[in-house]
Amino acid sequence: MMVNGQKGILQVKEGHPIRVISLKNIQSIFIISNPDKINHIPVPEQWITNHT
């Protein structure tokens, strides 16, 4: 996925975004875990698992 114009990784737990990892020239990695900053990110349906 794209994060602020850079390649990134979205980590999801129980259908909710947990953190975003932004990759900038693979020299630096920024991890955002603040739910207030990432809850607006849509999670693809196929990433959501039902553990009932």
Predicted model as a PDB file, atoms N, CA, C, CB and O in Angstrom, pLDDT in the B-factor column:
MODEL        1                                                                  
ATOM      1  N   MET A   1       0.827  -1.153   0.000  1.00 81.00           N  
ATOM      2  CA  MET A   1       0.000   0.000   0.000  1.00 81.00           C  
ATOM      3  C   MET A   1       0.882   1.230   0.000  1.00 81.00           C  
ATOM      4  CB  MET A   1      -0.947  -0.010   1.185  1.00 81.00           C  
ATOM      5  O   MET A   1       2.059   1.165   0.356  1.00 81.00           O  
ATOM      6  N   MET A   2       0.304   2.358  -0.403  1.00 82.00           N  
ATOM      7  CA  MET A   2       1.041   3.617  -0.406  1.00 82.00           C  
ATOM      8  C   MET A   2       0.728   4.395   0.879  1.00 82.00           C  
ATOM      9  CB  MET A   2       0.685   4.463  -1.667  1.00 82.00           C  
ATOM     10  O   MET A   2      -0.432   4.514   1.276  1.00 82.00           O  
ATOM     11  N   VAL A   3       1.764   4.915   1.515  1.00 80.00           N  
ATOM     12  CA  VAL A   3       1.638   5.690   2.746  1.00 80.00           C  
ATOM     13  C   VAL A   3       2.392   7.001   2.536  1.00 80.00           C  
ATOM     14  CB  VAL A   3       2.194   4.896   3.995  1.00 80.00           C  
ATOM     15  O   VAL A   3       3.615   7.007   2.401  1.00 80.00           O  
ATOM     16  N   ASN A   4       1.662   8.098   2.511  1.00 80.00           N  
ATOM     17  CA  ASN A   4       2.288   9.413   2.286  1.00 80.00           C  
ATOM     18  C   ASN A   4       3.200   9.411   1.068  1.00 80.00           C  
ATOM     19  CB  ASN A   4       3.085   9.836   3.516  1.00 80.00           C  
ATOM     20  O   ASN A   4       4.282   9.998   1.089  1.00 80.00           O  
ATOM     21  N   GLY A   5       2.754   8.745   0.005  1.00 82.00           N  
ATOM     22  CA  GLY A   5       3.515   8.712  -1.240  1.00 82.00           C  
ATOM     23  C   GLY A   5       4.661   7.725  -1.259  1.00 82.00           C  
ATOM     24  O   GLY A   5       5.418   7.689  -2.229  1.00 82.00           O  
ATOM     25  N   GLN A   6       4.814   6.919  -0.215  1.00 80.00           N  
ATOM     26  CA  GLN A   6       5.888   5.928  -0.139  1.00 80.00           C  
ATOM     27  C   GLN A   6       5.277   4.536  -0.011  1.00 80.00           C  
ATOM     28  CB  GLN A   6       6.840   6.224   1.059  1.00 80.00           C  
ATOM     29  O   GLN A   6       4.129   4.383   0.408  1.00 80.00           O  
ATOM     30  N   LYS A   7       6.060   3.528  -0.377  1.00 82.00           N  
ATOM     31  CA  LYS A   7       5.607   2.157  -0.176  1.00 82.00           C  
ATOM     32  C   LYS A   7       5.499   1.882   1.316  1.00 82.00           C  
ATOM     33  CB  LYS A   7       6.569   1.146  -0.854  1.00 82.00           C  
ATOM     34  O   LYS A   7       6.303   2.367   2.112  1.00 82.00           O  
ATOM     35  N   GLY A   8       4.489   1.095   1.682  1.00 84.00           N  
ATOM     36  CA  GLY A   8       4.305   0.820   3.094  1.00 84.00           C  
ATOM     37  C   GLY A   8       3.601  -0.495   3.343  1.00 84.00           C  
ATOM     38  O   GLY A   8       3.178  -1.184   2.414  1.00 84.00           O  
ATOM     39  N   ILE A   9       3.485  -0.827   4.609  1.00 85.00           N  
ATOM     40  CA  ILE A   9       2.852  -2.073   5.055  1.00 85.00           C  
ATOM     41  C   ILE A   9       1.786  -1.711   6.079  1.00 85.00           C  
ATOM     42  CB  ILE A   9       3.906  -3.077   5.663  1.00 85.00           C  
ATOM     43  O   ILE A   9       2.025  -0.910   6.983  1.00 85.00           O  
ATOM     44  N   LEU A  10       0.610  -2.305   5.930  1.00 85.00           N  
ATOM     45  CA  LEU A  10      -0.469  -2.119   6.893  1.00 85.00           C  
ATOM     46  C   LEU A  10      -0.583  -3.381   7.721  1.00 85.00           C  
ATOM     47  CB  LEU A  10      -1.818  -1.788   6.188  1.00 85.00           C  
ATOM     48  O   LEU A  10      -0.805  -4.459   7.168  1.00 85.00           O  
ATOM     49  N   GLN A  11      -0.434  -3.276   9.046  1.00 86.00           N  
ATOM     50  CA  GLN A  11      -0.612  -4.422   9.935  1.00 86.00           C  
ATOM     51  C   GLN A  11      -2.029  -4.376  10.482  1.00 86.00           C  
ATOM     52  CB  GLN A  11       0.442  -4.420  11.096  1.00 86.00           C  
ATOM     53  O   GLN A  11      -2.478  -3.349  10.990  1.00 86.00           O  
ATOM     54  N   VAL A  12      -2.730  -5.501  10.373  1.00 85.00           N  
ATOM     55  CA  VAL A  12      -4.135  -5.600  10.772  1.00 85.00           C  
ATOM     56  C   VAL A  12      -4.287  -6.686  11.823  1.00 85.00           C  
ATOM     57  CB  VAL A  12      -5.043  -5.894   9.550  1.00 85.00           C  
ATOM     58  O   VAL A  12      -3.664  -7.744  11.733  1.00 85.00           O  
ATOM     59  N   LYS A  13      -5.129  -6.416  12.831  1.00 84.00           N  
ATOM     60  CA  LYS A  13      -5.450  -7.418  13.846  1.00 84.00           C  
ATOM     61  C   LYS A  13      -6.950  -7.383  14.061  1.00 84.00           C  
ATOM     62  CB  LYS A  13      -4.675  -7.159  15.188  1.00 84.00           C  
ATOM     63  O   LYS A  13      -7.516  -6.330  14.353  1.00 84.00           O  
ATOM     64  N   GLU A  14      -7.592  -8.524  13.920  1.00 82.00           N  
ATOM     65  CA  GLU A  14      -9.030  -8.662  14.115  1.00 82.00           C  
ATOM     66  C   GLU A  14      -9.817  -7.644  13.292  1.00 82.00           C  
ATOM     67  CB  GLU A  14      -9.373  -8.511  15.588  1.00 82.00           C  
ATOM     68  O   GLU A  14     -10.814  -7.088  13.753  1.00 82.00           O  
ATOM     69  N   GLY A  15      -9.347  -7.413  12.063  1.00 81.00           N  
ATOM     70  CA  GLY A  15     -10.062  -6.538  11.147  1.00 81.00           C  
ATOM     71  C   GLY A  15      -9.843  -5.054  11.341  1.00 81.00           C  
ATOM     72  O   GLY A  15     -10.490  -4.243  10.678  1.00 81.00           O  
ATOM     73  N   HIS A  16      -8.935  -4.679  12.248  1.00 86.00           N  
ATOM     74  CA  HIS A  16      -8.672  -3.267  12.514  1.00 86.00           C  
ATOM     75  C   HIS A  16      -7.193  -2.972  12.274  1.00 86.00           C  
ATOM     76  CB  HIS A  16      -9.078  -2.890  13.967  1.00 86.00           C  
ATOM     77  O   HIS A  16      -6.333  -3.785  12.615  1.00 86.00           O  
ATOM     78  N   PRO A  17      -6.895  -1.813  11.687  1.00 88.00           N  
ATOM     79  CA  PRO A  17      -5.486  -1.464  11.489  1.00 88.00           C  
ATOM     80  C   PRO A  17      -4.790  -1.269  12.831  1.00 88.00           C  
ATOM     81  CB  PRO A  17      -5.358  -0.191  10.634  1.00 88.00           C  
ATOM     82  O   PRO A  17      -5.314  -0.593  13.716  1.00 88.00           O  
ATOM     83  N   ILE A  18      -3.621  -1.857  12.977  1.00 89.00           N  
ATOM     84  CA  ILE A  18      -2.834  -1.766  14.199  1.00 89.00           C  
ATOM     85  C   ILE A  18      -1.711  -0.745  14.015  1.00 89.00           C  
ATOM     86  CB  ILE A  18      -2.258  -3.151  14.583  1.00 89.00           C  
ATOM     87  O   ILE A  18      -1.485   0.099  14.881  1.00 89.00           O  
ATOM     88  N   ARG A  19      -1.012  -0.829  12.885  1.00 89.00           N  
ATOM     89  CA  ARG A  19       0.062   0.119  12.597  1.00 89.00           C  
ATOM     90  C   ARG A  19       0.345   0.122  11.109  1.00 89.00           C  
ATOM     91  CB  ARG A  19       1.340  -0.229  13.393  1.00 89.00           C  
ATOM     92  O   ARG A  19       0.004  -0.811  10.382  1.00 89.00           O  
ATOM     93  N   VAL A  20       0.973   1.188  10.687  1.00 87.00           N  
ATOM     94  CA  VAL A  20       1.425   1.330   9.313  1.00 87.00           C  
ATOM     95  C   VAL A  20       2.939   1.438   9.344  1.00 87.00           C  
ATOM     96  CB  VAL A  20       0.773   2.571   8.613  1.00 87.00           C  
ATOM     97  O   VAL A  20       3.500   2.203  10.129  1.00 87.00           O  
ATOM     98  N   ILE A  21       3.600   0.669   8.484  1.00 82.00           N  
ATOM     99  CA  ILE A  21       5.047   0.737   8.361  1.00 82.00           C  
ATOM    100  C   ILE A  21       5.341   1.380   7.018  1.00 82.00           C  
ATOM    101  CB  ILE A  21       5.717  -0.682   8.487  1.00 82.00           C  
ATOM    102  O   ILE A  21       4.988   0.838   5.971  1.00 82.00           O  
ATOM    103  N   SER A  22       5.988   2.534   7.052  1.00 80.00           N  
ATOM    104  CA  SER A  22       6.305   3.285   5.846  1.00 80.00           C  
ATOM    105  C   SER A  22       7.753   3.020   5.453  1.00 80.00           C  
ATOM    106  CB  SER A  22       6.061   4.800   6.055  1.00 80.00           C  
ATOM    107  O   SER A  22       8.657   3.171   6.275  1.00 80.00           O  
ATOM    108  N   LEU A  23       7.975   2.627   4.209  1.00 74.00           N  
ATOM    109  CA  LEU A  23       9.315   2.312   3.730  1.00 74.00           C  
ATOM    110  C   LEU A  23       9.782   3.424   2.794  1.00 74.00           C  
ATOM    111  CB  LEU A  23       9.342   0.930   3.010  1.00 74.00           C  
ATOM    112  O   LEU A  23       9.171   3.658   1.752  1.00 74.00           O  
ATOM    113  N   LYS A  24      10.847   4.099   3.159  1.00 69.00           N  
ATOM    114  CA  LYS A  24      11.387   5.192   2.363  1.00 69.00           C  
ATOM    115  C   LYS A  24      12.814   4.821   1.978  1.00 69.00           C  
ATOM    116  CB  LYS A  24      11.339   6.553   3.144  1.00 69.00           C  
ATOM    117  O   LYS A  24      13.737   4.925   2.785  1.00 69.00           O  
ATOM    118  N   ASN A  25      12.975   4.394   0.744  1.00 69.00           N  
ATOM    119  CA  ASN A  25      14.278   3.962   0.230  1.00 69.00           C  
ATOM    120  C   ASN A  25      14.887   2.829   1.063  1.00 69.00           C  
ATOM    121  CB  ASN A  25      15.238   5.145   0.194  1.00 69.00           C  
ATOM    122  O   ASN A  25      16.093   2.593   0.997  1.00 69.00           O  
ATOM    123  N   ILE A  26      14.086   2.151   1.820  1.00 70.00           N  
ATOM    124  CA  ILE A  26      14.469   1.035   2.685  1.00 70.00           C  
ATOM    125  C   ILE A  26      15.643   1.405   3.589  1.00 70.00           C  
ATOM    126  CB  ILE A  26      14.825  -0.188   1.842  1.00 70.00           C  
ATOM    127  O   ILE A  26      16.330   0.523   4.105  1.00 70.00           O  
ATOM    128  N   GLN A  27      15.874   2.691   3.782  1.00 73.00           N  
ATOM    129  CA  GLN A  27      16.904   3.143   4.703  1.00 73.00           C  
ATOM    130  C   GLN A  27      16.306   3.480   6.061  1.00 73.00           C  
ATOM    131  CB  GLN A  27      17.636   4.352   4.132  1.00 73.00           C  
ATOM    132  O   GLN A  27      16.987   3.435   7.085  1.00 73.00           O  
ATOM    133  N   SER A  28      15.026   3.818   6.051  1.00 71.00           N  
ATOM    134  CA  SER A  28      14.345   4.188   7.289  1.00 71.00           C  
ATOM    135  C   SER A  28      12.981   3.533   7.318  1.00 71.00           C  
ATOM    136  CB  SER A  28      14.218   5.725   7.424  1.00 71.00           C  
ATOM    137  O   SER A  28      12.318   3.423   6.287  1.00 71.00           O  
ATOM    138  N   ILE A  29      12.561   3.098   8.489  1.00 68.00           N  
ATOM    139  CA  ILE A  29      11.236   2.521   8.664  1.00 68.00           C  
ATOM    140  C   ILE A  29      10.542   3.291   9.775  1.00 68.00           C  
ATOM    141  CB  ILE A  29      11.311   0.989   8.990  1.00 68.00           C  
ATOM    142  O   ILE A  29      11.075   3.424  10.877  1.00 68.00           O  
ATOM    143  N   PHE A  30       9.330   3.808   9.476  1.00 79.00           N  
ATOM    144  CA  PHE A  30       8.533   4.538  10.444  1.00 79.00           C  
ATOM    145  C   PHE A  30       7.301   3.710  10.756  1.00 79.00           C  
ATOM    146  CB  PHE A  30       8.146   5.949   9.917  1.00 79.00           C  
ATOM    147  O   PHE A  30       6.558   3.355   9.842  1.00 79.00           O  
ATOM    148  N   ILE A  31       7.065   3.394  12.019  1.00 84.00           N  
ATOM    149  CA  ILE A  31       5.923   2.585  12.430  1.00 84.00           C  
ATOM    150  C   ILE A  31       4.958   3.467  13.204  1.00 84.00           C  
ATOM    151  CB  ILE A  31       6.372   1.364  13.287  1.00 84.00           C  
ATOM    152  O   ILE A  31       5.335   4.114  14.182  1.00 84.00           O  
ATOM    153  N   ILE A  32       3.698   3.485  12.750  1.00 88.00           N  
ATOM    154  CA  ILE A  32       2.654   4.272  13.397  1.00 88.00           C  
ATOM    155  C   ILE A  32       1.670   3.307  14.037  1.00 88.00           C  
ATOM    156  CB  ILE A  32       1.936   5.221  12.380  1.00 88.00           C  
ATOM    157  O   ILE A  32       1.031   2.519  13.341  1.00 88.00           O  
ATOM    158  N   SER A  33       1.545   3.364  15.353  1.00 88.00           N  
ATOM    159  CA  SER A  33       0.649   2.466  16.080  1.00 88.00           C  
ATOM    160  C   SER A  33      -0.510   3.195  16.740  1.00 88.00           C  
ATOM    161  CB  SER A  33       1.421   1.708  17.123  1.00 88.00           C  
ATOM    162  O   SER A  33      -1.355   2.556  17.367  1.00 88.00           O  
ATOM    163  N   ASN A  34      -0.572   4.499  16.619  1.00 91.00           N  
ATOM    164  CA  ASN A  34      -1.609   5.305  17.254  1.00 91.00           C  
ATOM    165  C   ASN A  34      -2.945   5.077  16.554  1.00 91.00           C  
ATOM    166  CB  ASN A  34      -1.230   6.804  17.227  1.00 91.00           C  
ATOM    167  O   ASN A  34      -3.104   5.482  15.402  1.00 91.00           O  
ATOM    168  N   PRO A  35      -3.918   4.435  17.222  1.00 89.00           N  
ATOM    169  CA  PRO A  35      -5.211   4.169  16.589  1.00 89.00           C  
ATOM    170  C   PRO A  35      -5.898   5.434  16.077  1.00 89.00           C  
ATOM    171  CB  PRO A  35      -6.119   3.465  17.566  1.00 89.00           C  
ATOM    172  O   PRO A  35      -6.623   5.381  15.084  1.00 89.00           O  
ATOM    173  N   ASP A  36      -5.682   6.566  16.739  1.00 92.00           N  
ATOM    174  CA  ASP A  36      -6.296   7.815  16.287  1.00 92.00           C  
ATOM    175  C   ASP A  36      -5.789   8.230  14.910  1.00 92.00           C  
ATOM    176  CB  ASP A  36      -6.026   8.925  17.292  1.00 92.00           C  
ATOM    177  O   ASP A  36      -6.483   8.938  14.181  1.00 92.00           O  
ATOM    178  N   LYS A  37      -4.594   7.799  14.554  1.00 90.00           N  
ATOM    179  CA  LYS A  37      -4.011   8.178  13.280  1.00 90.00           C  
ATOM    180  C   LYS A  37      -4.254   7.153  12.178  1.00 90.00           C  
ATOM    181  CB  LYS A  37      -2.543   8.393  13.446  1.00 90.00           C  
ATOM    182  O   LYS A  37      -4.088   7.475  11.002  1.00 90.00           O  
ATOM    183  N   ILE A  38      -4.647   5.915  12.528  1.00 87.00           N  
ATOM    184  CA  ILE A  38      -4.752   4.881  11.494  1.00 87.00           C  
ATOM    185  C   ILE A  38      -6.137   4.242  11.360  1.00 87.00           C  
ATOM    186  CB  ILE A  38      -3.760   3.813  11.775  1.00 87.00           C  
ATOM    187  O   ILE A  38      -6.358   3.472  10.426  1.00 87.00           O  
ATOM    188  N   ASN A  39      -7.065   4.535  12.255  1.00 87.00           N  
ATOM    189  CA  ASN A  39      -8.386   3.895  12.184  1.00 87.00           C  
ATOM    190  C   ASN A  39      -9.163   4.245  10.926  1.00 87.00           C  
ATOM    191  CB  ASN A  39      -9.200   4.279  13.383  1.00 87.00           C  
ATOM    192  O   ASN A  39     -10.106   3.534  10.578  1.00 87.00           O  
ATOM    193  N   HIS A  40      -8.798   5.314  10.235  1.00 88.00           N  
ATOM    194  CA  HIS A  40      -9.492   5.703   9.005  1.00 88.00           C  
ATOM    195  C   HIS A  40      -9.077   4.847   7.805  1.00 88.00           C  
ATOM    196  CB  HIS A  40      -9.225   7.171   8.704  1.00 88.00           C  
ATOM    197  O   HIS A  40      -9.691   4.934   6.742  1.00 88.00           O  
ATOM    198  N   ILE A  41      -8.045   4.025   7.969  1.00 86.00           N  
ATOM    199  CA  ILE A  41      -7.521   3.232   6.853  1.00 86.00           C  
ATOM    200  C   ILE A  41      -8.434   2.030   6.612  1.00 86.00           C  
ATOM    201  CB  ILE A  41      -6.060   2.763   7.139  1.00 86.00           C  
ATOM    202  O   ILE A  41      -8.659   1.235   7.525  1.00 86.00           O  
ATOM    203  N   PRO A  42      -8.965   1.888   5.389  1.00 85.00           N  
ATOM    204  CA  PRO A  42      -9.830   0.736   5.116  1.00 85.00           C  
ATOM    205  C   PRO A  42      -9.015  -0.562   5.057  1.00 85.00           C  
ATOM    206  CB  PRO A  42     -10.595   0.944   3.793  1.00 85.00           C  
ATOM    207  O   PRO A  42      -7.916  -0.596   4.502  1.00 85.00           O  
ATOM    208  N   VAL A  43      -9.568  -1.614   5.631  1.00 82.00           N  
ATOM    209  CA  VAL A  43      -8.924  -2.932   5.629  1.00 82.00           C  
ATOM    210  C   VAL A  43      -9.624  -3.797   4.590  1.00 82.00           C  
ATOM    211  CB  VAL A  43      -8.978  -3.602   7.052  1.00 82.00           C  
ATOM    212  O   VAL A  43     -10.839  -3.977   4.661  1.00 82.00           O  
ATOM    213  N   PRO A  44      -8.870  -4.344   3.613  1.00 81.00           N  
ATOM    214  CA  PRO A  44      -9.496  -5.212   2.613  1.00 81.00           C  
ATOM    215  C   PRO A  44     -10.237  -6.384   3.264  1.00 81.00           C  
ATOM    216  CB  PRO A  44      -8.439  -5.741   1.640  1.00 81.00           C  
ATOM    217  O   PRO A  44      -9.744  -6.991   4.215  1.00 81.00           O  
ATOM    218  N   GLU A  45     -11.412  -6.689   2.746  1.00 80.00           N  
ATOM    219  CA  GLU A  45     -12.271  -7.736   3.314  1.00 80.00           C  
ATOM    220  C   GLU A  45     -11.528  -9.065   3.448  1.00 80.00           C  
ATOM    221  CB  GLU A  45     -13.519  -7.924   2.446  1.00 80.00           C  
ATOM    222  O   GLU A  45     -11.721  -9.778   4.433  1.00 80.00           O  
ATOM    223  N   GLN A  46     -10.685  -9.409   2.475  1.00 76.00           N  
ATOM    224  CA  GLN A  46      -9.993 -10.712   2.520  1.00 76.00           C  
ATOM    225  C   GLN A  46      -8.954 -10.774   3.637  1.00 76.00           C  
ATOM    226  CB  GLN A  46      -9.316 -10.995   1.177  1.00 76.00           C  
ATOM    227  O   GLN A  46      -8.469 -11.861   3.951  1.00 76.00           O  
ATOM    228  N   TRP A  47      -8.597  -9.647   4.245  1.00 70.00           N  
ATOM    229  CA  TRP A  47      -7.645  -9.641   5.354  1.00 70.00           C  
ATOM    230  C   TRP A  47      -8.334  -9.863   6.683  1.00 70.00           C  
ATOM    231  CB  TRP A  47      -6.879  -8.335   5.387  1.00 70.00           C  
ATOM    232  O   TRP A  47      -7.674 -10.110   7.693  1.00 70.00           O  
ATOM    233  N   ILE A  48      -9.664  -9.777   6.695  1.00 72.00           N  
ATOM    234  CA  ILE A  48     -10.418  -9.911   7.921  1.00 72.00           C  
ATOM    235  C   ILE A  48     -10.800 -11.370   8.110  1.00 72.00           C  
ATOM    236  CB  ILE A  48     -11.668  -9.008   7.903  1.00 72.00           C  
ATOM    237  O   ILE A  48     -11.430 -11.972   7.240  1.00 72.00           O  
ATOM    238  N   THR A  49     -10.415 -11.940   9.257  1.00 66.00           N  
ATOM    239  CA  THR A  49     -10.746 -13.340   9.536  1.00 66.00           C  
ATOM    240  C   THR A  49     -11.724 -13.386  10.694  1.00 66.00           C  
ATOM    241  CB  THR A  49      -9.469 -14.176   9.858  1.00 66.00           C  
ATOM    242  O   THR A  49     -11.678 -12.551  11.597  1.00 66.00           O  
ATOM    243  N   ASN A  50     -12.595 -14.354  10.657  1.00 60.00           N  
ATOM    244  CA  ASN A  50     -13.577 -14.549  11.713  1.00 60.00           C  
ATOM    245  C   ASN A  50     -13.148 -15.752  12.535  1.00 60.00           C  
ATOM    246  CB  ASN A  50     -15.014 -14.745  11.130  1.00 60.00           C  
ATOM    247  O   ASN A  50     -13.138 -16.873  12.028  1.00 60.00           O  
ATOM    248  N   HIS A  51     -12.796 -15.539  13.787  1.00 52.00           N  
ATOM    249  CA  HIS A  51     -12.299 -16.623  14.650  1.00 52.00           C  
ATOM    250  C   HIS A  51     -13.386 -17.140  15.594  1.00 52.00           C  
ATOM    251  CB  HIS A  51     -11.093 -16.139  15.467  1.00 52.00           C  
ATOM    252  O   HIS A  51     -13.090 -17.552  16.716  1.00 52.00           O  
ATOM    253  N   THR A  52     -14.645 -17.120  15.140  1.00 51.00           N  
ATOM    254  CA  THR A  52     -15.724 -17.617  16.001  1.00 51.00           C  
ATOM    255  C   THR A  52     -15.968 -19.082  15.751  1.00 51.00           C  
ATOM    256  CB  THR A  52     -17.013 -16.829  15.775  1.00 51.00           C  
ATOM    257  O   THR A  52     -16.840 -19.679  16.382  1.00 51.00           O  
TER     258      THR A  52                                                      
ENDMDL                                                                          
END                                                                             
